[in-house]
């Protein structure tokens, strides 16, 4: 019984270690993606205003 509990604890610890490394590695990729998406969204918002012609209302 002791070895089963110890095995589960070791497996959970390894899972957290691997998950932490993956999150740490992908954090800056996610930040860069959010910045690129924000710039794209801002560009689309600015160009959409110039496409509207208010004189045709």
C-alpha positions as CSV (number, residue, x, y, z in Angstrom):
1,X,0.0,0.0,0.0
2,X,2.9,2.4,0.8
3,X,4.4,1.8,-2.6
4,X,1.2,2.5,-4.4
5,X,0.7,5.8,-2.6
6,X,4.4,6.7,-3.2
7,X,4.0,5.8,-6.9
8,X,0.9,8.0,-7.2
9,X,2.7,10.9,-5.5
10,X,5.7,10.5,-7.8
11,X,3.5,10.4,-10.9
12,X,1.6,13.5,-9.9
13,X,4.9,15.3,-9.2
14,X,6.3,14.3,-12.6
15,X,3.0,15.4,-14.3
16,X,3.2,18.8,-12.6
17,X,6.9,19.1,-13.5
18,X,6.3,18.4,-17.2
19,X,3.2,20.6,-17.3
20,X,5.1,23.4,-15.7
21,X,7.9,23.2,-18.2
22,X,5.5,23.2,-21.1
23,X,3.6,26.2,-19.8
24,X,6.9,28.0,-19.1
25,X,8.1,27.3,-22.6
26,X,4.9,28.3,-24.4
27,X,4.2,31.4,-22.3
28,X,6.2,33.8,-24.5
29,X,4.7,32.2,-27.6
30,X,1.2,32.9,-26.3
31,X,2.2,36.5,-25.4
32,X,3.6,37.1,-28.9
33,X,0.5,35.6,-30.4
34,X,-1.7,37.9,-28.3
35,X,0.4,41.0,-29.4
36,X,0.1,40.0,-33.1
37,X,-3.6,39.4,-32.7
38,X,-4.1,42.8,-31.0
39,X,-2.1,44.6,-33.8
40,X,-4.2,42.8,-36.4
41,X,-7.4,43.7,-34.6
42,X,-6.4,47.3,-34.3
43,X,-5.4,47.5,-38.0
44,X,-8.8,46.0,-39.0
45,X,-10.7,48.5,-36.8
46,X,-8.8,51.5,-38.3
47,X,-9.3,50.3,-41.9
48,X,-13.0,49.5,-41.3
49,X,-13.6,53.2,-40.4
50,X,-12.2,54.4,-43.6
51,X,-14.3,51.9,-45.6
52,X,-17.6,53.4,-44.4
53,X,-19.1,56.2,-46.4
54,X,-21.5,58.2,-44.3
55,X,-22.7,60.4,-47.2
56,X,-24.8,57.5,-48.6
57,X,-27.1,57.3,-45.5
